[in-house]
Amino acid sequence: FSLGMRGNWAHEGKISLYIDDFETNELNYSNLILNDRYYLQQIKKIEIIRGPGSAIYGGNSELGVIKITTKNGKDLNGGLLSGYLSSGDKGFYQRNLQFSYGKAFENGDVSIHTAIGKSIQSDKNYTDFSGYSYNMRKNSNIYPTYLNIGINVNNFSFKYIWDRLLLEQKDQVVDAIPANIKPTPTDFDYTFYEAKYDWKILENLTITPKFFYKKHHAWAVSDAYVSETGLTDSAYYSRFFNSDFTSERYSTSILLNYDYDKSLNIVSGVEQFWDYGTSNNHKSLFQTQEKYRVKYNQYSVFTQLLYKHSIANFTLGARYDKHSEEWDSFIPRFAITKIIDNLHFKVLYSNAFRSPAIRNIDLQLTKLKPEKTNVIEAEIGYLYNKNMYFTLNIFDIRIKDPFLYVILPTGEGYSNGSKMGTQGAEVQYLIKDKWGKIELNYSYYKNNKNEVADYKVPGKKDLNLAFPQHKINIIATYNVTQDLTFNFNSTYLTERYKYTANGYKKEDPLLLINSNLLYQGLYDMDVNVGVKNLLDAK
């Protein structure tokens, strides 16, 4: 699956995804690989930060941040076993088995989450750029495996995550694999370690040193598959399979959190990381350095001040990054928020950036520069009463030097484009009571001086490829009884455009409807029965 944010393509490094403080963007290209790998039963909360987060979270948070926090030992306080099965008129779609256990003790807690599953991406037909088409039902299997262990003792915490996804696919970026060749098993194998200590020096001063390590073996295809399918001497092999890279990051940081008084909070930190890329089979060189192993490093300094005043609350932040490839970035951020009775407002100005990842650097056609983004936001909200509120957000996003993968007569790889961006608005309305809740969301965008032809739609100056200009969400919950809940959600997308072998093609408006019944009165067991894509939208 691919991501967008406010009408902008964001899959490759413009949104960061954190699982319990681990940034999960893979290190080769900074992609987010989301396919069916995180489970609601194991999650405590999900936070989505719309807007730039680079000042605090670094170079993959250009347009937004997704933070997932799993349940710790105190939340679980025992075991949790969960199973999921999904099927439809064409057969099996998804199944998984999850287990969690947590225990709290006097000075801390321990938790473990594990899961295994199988699903398919789709049962629809896929058509590549050359016009070749195939059905995805037997050509898009997903096999996720997941292990998450957390230990907290006093002010010390340790976390380990192993997250593996085996994805079968016939889509190889530009062309699909020929019909007589079975799907490619593409491996994404991630390992994370983190250890940190909250050192409370004073009642109002905490210093947190942290060590972090992650290892990614992403986009890997086994030599056995290549040999079995006879692709060794083909163009497909040289283009897609003749690469087996492992990427690693070692990171250390120190974070200072200081409450000067009740009105002023200061958060500051320094961070240093070292990235290593290794060609495991020695069949592919890192082109930029003509080596089987490359190394990069970066150091960062950041700070944020939050000042609460009777006039308003003021946030001032900045981040400076220096990379070994001789580029640097300075990112300021400024925000004002205020609550007046039932009315609140926010004004934000922020810069953001995205640093090239290991393979972006390796495949650069010209010397890459970091992407730079300027964002201006304004938000106003009104709380009618404790059960009802309304918010309106308007934004202006401008991206300079976006990374583009281009194919030229002289070769293919990454280069910087000129500029792109969007302007738009988001509206949210929520009403809730004892009977349940209803939430309505509406979003709109239009192009903002887009000069990148790859994302434009000819004849539609306000649209970007793939993204609908208007989107409406309805999320509703109705408490039928104390133990029985009916849930409903629907998404409506206006027309979208895609690029095919025959040029640009319009996709009709789309309506997705899902619903489910949740029963929680059967001893310590929950039973959830639902229907996805009720209208079989395509």
N, C-alpha and C positions, 0 to 999 in steps of 0.2 A: 504494500500500500504506500501511496505517496501523500505528502502533506502540503498544504498551502496555508498561508496566513494573510487574511485581509486582501485576497486577490493576487497574492504573490507566490510564486513557486518557492517552496521552502524545504523540500525533502532533503536536499544535499547541504546540510550544515548551517541552515538559517534558523532552525529551532533545536534547542537542546532538550533531551529527555533524561530526567534523573530518577533513579530507583534508589531510595534510601541514601541519598547524597552521592550516588555513583552516576556520572554522566555516561550514558550508554551509546552515544553516537560512535559508530565504528571509526577506527583511526585511519583507515586507508583513504576514504573520501569524505568522512564526516556524515555519512548517510544514517538515517534512522530506519531500522528494519523492524517493523511493527507486527508482522503477521502472526496473530493468534498466540501471543506468548506471555501475557500478563492476566491475572485472574482476580476478579472482583472479590471473591470470598477471602482472599489473602490480603486485601488492600484496606488500609484504614482511611486514607483520604487521597484525593487527586486535586492538585492545584494547577490551574492553567493561567499563566501570566501572559496576557496579550500585550505585546509591546516589547521594546528592546530591554534585554537583561544583561548586556555585555559588561556594564560597569561593575557588576558583582559576580556574574557567572562565567564571563569569559567569551571566547571567540566563536562559539556555536549558538549563541543566544541572541542573534541579530534581530529576529522578529518576534521571539517569544520563548517561553520556558514551560515545560510540562514537568511537574514534580509529583511522583508517586511515592507515598509512604506506606509501607507494609505494617501489619499488626505486630507489635512487640510482645514479649512474654506477659506483660501486665494486661494487654488487650485480650490475649487468648486465654490465659489462665486455664489451660487444659488442651485437649486435642480437638481437631476439626478435620473431618473427612468429607470430601465433596466430589461428586461425579456429575458429568454433563454429557448429554447425548442429543444430537440434532440430526434429523433426517427429513427428507421431503419427497415429492412425487418422483424424483429421479434417483432416490437412494440416499446413502449416507452423506452427511456434510461435516459433522464435527463430533468428536468425543474426547474427553480428557478425564483424568483422575488426579485429585489434589489432596495433599495431606499437610496439616500444620499442627505444630505443638509449641506451647509456650508455658513458661513457669516464672512467676515472680518470687523473689526472696528478699530478705531484709535490706540488702545493699545493692540490689540490681535485678536483672532478669535475663532469661535466655529464650531464644525463639528459633524455630526451624520451619521453613516452608519448602515443599517439594511438589513437583507436578510433572506429568507426562501426558502426551496427547497425540492426536492425529486429526487433521482436518483438510479441507480443500479450499483453494482461493476462490474458485468460482465453478459453475457448471455452464457458463456461457461460452460463446465462440470468441476467439481472439484473432485479430488480423494484424500482421506486422506491416512495416513500411513498404515492403515489396509486393504486398497483396496476398501473401500466403496466409491461410487461415487454418485453425485447428480448434477442436473443442477442449476446454480446460478440465472437464470432469476427471479424466484419468491422467492428466498431464500437469497437475498443480498441487500435488500432495504436500502437506506441511507437517513436520514432526518436531514439536517443541519438547525440550527437557529442561527442567529448572530446579535449582537448589539455592536456598538463601538461609544463611546461618548468622544470627546476631547474638552478641554477648555484651551486656552492660554491667559493670561492677564499679560502684561508687561513681567517680567521674571519668572512668576509662570505658571506652567502647571499642569493640572489634566487630567487623562485618566481612563476611565472605559470600560471594555470589558466583555460581557457575550457571551460565545461560547459553544453551545450545539450540540452534534452529537449523534443521535440515529441510531445505526447500527444493522441491522438484519443479523444474520449469523448462519450457522450450523457447521462451523469449530471451534472446541474447542481445539486448540493448537495441540493435538496429534490425537484425534479421532473426527469424525463427529457425530452429534446427530442422533439417529436412524430415519429412513425414516418416521415413523408414528408420529414424534414429529415436531411441527412447529418451524420455525427459532427462535433463541434466540434474543430478543430485548436488546442489550447491550448499556448502556447509558454512554456517556462521557460528563459531565457537568462541564464547567470551568468558574470561575469568577476571574477577575483581577482588582486591583485598583493600581494607582500610582499617587503620588504627588511629585513634585520636584521644586526647586527654583534655578535659576542661579544667584548667588550673585556676581556681578562684583565689586570686592573690588578695583581693580586698572584697568587701561586701558589694562594691559597685564596679569591680574590675575583674574580668575573666580573660585569660589568655589560653588559646586552644592550638597546640601544635598538632599537625596531622600528617600522616604518611599514607600515600595512596598508590596502588599499582593496578594496572589493567593490561590484559593481553587479549588481542583480537586476532583470530584466524578467520578472516572473512572472505567471501566470494571464492571459496576454495572448492575445486573439483578434483577428485582423486585420479591418479594416473591409471588405476584399474579401470575406471569408467572410460577414459580416453582410449585405452588399449582395446577394451571389449567392443566399443562401438566403431573402431577403425578410423577415428578422427585424427590420428597422429599427423598425417601428412596433408590434412585438409586446411582450407582457409579458415574454417571455424576454429580449428585447434590453435593456429598461430595467432588468431585475433582474440579469442576468449579464454582458452583453456591453458595456454602456455604461461600460466602465472600462478604461483602458489606462495603468497606472501603472509608473513606473520608480523603484526605490529604490536609494539609494547610502549607503555608510558609509565615512567617513574615520576612521582610528584610529591613534593613536600611543601607545606604551607604553615604559616603562623597567623592566627586571627586574633585580634584584640577587640573586645567589646567593653566599652566604658560608659557608665551612666554618670555624667558630671553632676547632674542633679535631676529633678523630676522633669525638667523641660528639655534637657539636651542629652542625646545619646550619640556616641561616636563608635563606628565600626571601621576598623582598618586592618589591612593584611598585606602580606607578601607571599608570593608563590613562585616556585621554580619547577619546571618539568623538563624531562628528557624523553624524546621520542626516538624509537629504534624501528627500522623496517628491515626485514630479512627475507630474502628469496630462499625458500626452503628447498626447492629442487634444483637450484642453480641453473635453470633453463632460461631465466629471464633476468636481465640486468636492470637495475635502477638507471634509467636512461640519462638523467641529469648528471650523475656522478660516475656512471659506468662501473658500478660496484654491485656486489651481492648483498651488501648491508650498508644502510645509511643511518645517520644520526643527526637529529636537530634538537635544539633546546630553546626555551623561552623563559624569561622571568617577568613577573608582573607585580605592580604595586597598586593598591586600590584603597579608597576610603569613602565613607558615607556619613554625613551628619544629619540627624533628625532633630529639628528644633520646634518645640511646641509653644505657641504664643497665643495670646487672646485674639489677635488679629487672624491668624491662620497657622497651620503646620507647614514647615518648610523642610524640604529634603534637598541636600546638595551632595553630589557624589562625583567621583572621577576615577578613571583607571588608566594606567600606562603599561603597555606591553612592548617588550623588545625581543625580537626573534633572531635566531642565528643566521637566517637568510637575509639579514640586513634590512629588515623593515620594522617599523615600529608604529604604534597606534596610541593616540591619546583620546579618551572617551569621557566627556563631561555629561552630567545628568542633573536636571533641576526640576523640582515638582513643588506645587502648592496645593494643599488640600484644606478644606474648611467645612464645618458642620454648623448650620444655623437652624436651630429648632429641628424641623423635619426635612430640611433641605441640605444636600451636600454637593460640593463641586470639587473638581480636580483639574489642574492645568499642568501639563508635563512637556518638557523639552529634553530630548536625549539624543546623543549620538550612539552608534553601535558599530561593530565591525565583525568580520569573519576572516579568520586566518586560513590560508591554504593548508590542507592536510597532506600527509606523506605522499600519496599517489597524485594529488593535484600538482604538487611540486615536481614529481617525477615526470609527469606527462605534460608539463607546461610547454607551449609553443613559443611564447615570449615570457620574459621575466614577469611573474605574477605579482600583483600588488594586492594587499588585503581589501576586501569589500568594505565600503564605508556607508553607513546609513544614518540619515537624519529623520527624526520622528517628532511630530508635534501632536499632542492629544489634548482634548478638553472633554470633561464629563460632568454631567449634572444628574442628580438623582433626588427623588422625593419619596419619603415614607408616609403614605396616607395614614396608616395605623400599623399596629404591630404585625398585622397579617397581610399587608399589601404594600408593594413598592414598585417604582418605575425608574429606569435609568436610560440616559441617552449619551452616547459617546461618539465624537467625531475625530477623525485622524487624518494625518498627512504624512506619507512615507516616501522618502526619496533615497534610492540606492545608487551609489556611484561605484563604477568599476566592478560590476557583478561578474562572477566566474561563469564562463560559458564553455561547454564542450563542443568544439567545432570540427568539421571534416573539410579539409582543404586538399587541393591537388598535391600539395607538398607533404601532406601528413594530417594526422588528427591528434587532438589533445585539448588542453585548457588554455584559455586566454581571457583577458579582461574585456568585457563589453563597455559600452559608454555609460548610460544611466537608465534607470527605470524606476517605477514606483506606482503607488495608488493613493487615492483619496476616498473617504467613505464615511459611513455612519453605522452604528450598532445600537439597537434598542432592545431593552429587556423589561418584561412586566411579569410580576409574580404575585399570586394570591394563594394563601394557605390558611387552613383552619383544621379543626378536629376531623373533618371529613376527608382531608387530603390536601393536595395542592395542584395548581396549574401554572406552568411557566411558558411564556411566549417569548421567542427571540426572533429578531429580524436583522439582517445585515445587508449592506449595499456597498459596492465599490465602483470606482471608475479609474481608468488609467491616468497617471500623473506624469506627463512628459516622458513616456516610454520611448526610448530610442533603440531598443533591442528587438530586431526584426524577428528573432526566433520565438518570441512570446506574443507577437502581435497577431491579430485576426484581420486580414484584409477587408476593408469596407466597414469594420466595426471598431472605430477608434477608441471607444471606451472599454473594450473587452480585452482580456488576456486569454490565451489558449487554456482550455480545461476548466476554467473557473466561471461559475454562473455569476451574473451581476447581482442577482437578488436571491436570498436564501431565507426561508422561514422554518423555524422549529417549534413544535408543540410538545411539551412534556407534561404528562398528567398522572397523578396518583389518586386513587379513590379507595378509602378504607371501607370495604364492604362490611366487615365485622372486625372485632379486636384482633383476630388471627388471620384474616383473609384480606389481601390487598390486590386491587386490579391496577396495572400499570399500562400506560399507553404513550407512545412517542411517534411523532411523524415529522418528516423533513420534506420540504418542497424546494426544488431547485429550478430556476428558470433555464432557458436555453444555454447550451455550452457548445464550444467548437473544438474540434480535434484535427490533427494533421495526419493524413493517410497517404497511401500510395497514389491515390487519385486526387490529391490536393486537400483542401480544407473542407471539412464536413460538419454540418450542424447536428447536434444532439438535441432531441426534443425535451421539453420540460419533464422533470422526474418527480414522482411522489413516492416516498418510502413510508411504509406503515409497519410498526412492530407493536406487539402487545403481549402481556403475560399475567398470570395469576400466581401469587406467592402466598403459600399457607405455612404459618409458623406455629401451629398449635398441636403438632404431633410429637409429644414428648420433647426431646432435644433435637428434633429433626425439622429442617425446612424443606418444603417441596415447591419447586418452581416449574410451571408449565407455560410455554409461550409459543408465539408464532412470529417468525421473521419474514419481512418482505411480503406482506399479506397480498399485495396486488401483483406480485411477480414482476416488479419493475426491472427494466433492463437499461 
